[in-house]
Amino acid sequence: MNIIKMLNPILFIVTLSFANTAIAYDPGLTEEICKKPQFRDFTLPVYKEPEKTEVPPESTFTFLVSPWAKPDTIKLTAKNQILEYTVESNSSFHRVKAKLPAALNGQYVRINVSAKAELGCTDNNGWLIKIANK
């Protein structure tokens, strides 16, 4: 009987310690909930060695953005110039379509894109291209 009386406080303490860890809050979990926008299927050839592929001047290009991105938050730039673009949306993706400005002919250009997801997180991406002279 004395052993049972001695074990009761120990079992109580062990039970409390497990209960506290189960109730604990982890602030890192809130970041996992928001899926960052994804960018894929860029239609122009990306510049890389040793191929040194050039794209024609004033080319039109497209790429896809994940459907959980807000299309009105998409920002598209080339050499720090804002590019005009159109967005076609469906339930699977947003298709962004734009044209390279004539002022960039003959230059190396990084096309940068960023967007915000429905739940607030953002992401960005970019592609390096070489535009041929006209």
Sequence and secondary structure as in RCSB ss.txt:
>XXXX:A:sequence
MNIIKMLNPILFIVTLSFANTAIAYDPGLTEEICKKPQFRDFTLPVYKEPEKTEVPPESTFTFLVSPWAKPDTIK
LTAKNQILEYTVESNSSFHRVKAKLPAALNGQYVRINVSAKAELGCTDNNGWLIKIANK
>XXXX:A:secstr
 HHHHHHHHHHHHHHHHHHHHHH   TTHHHHHS    EE   S    TTT   B TT EEEEEE TTB GGG E
EEETTEE  EEEEE SS EEEEEE  GGGTTSEEEEEEEEEBTTS EEEEEEEEEB   
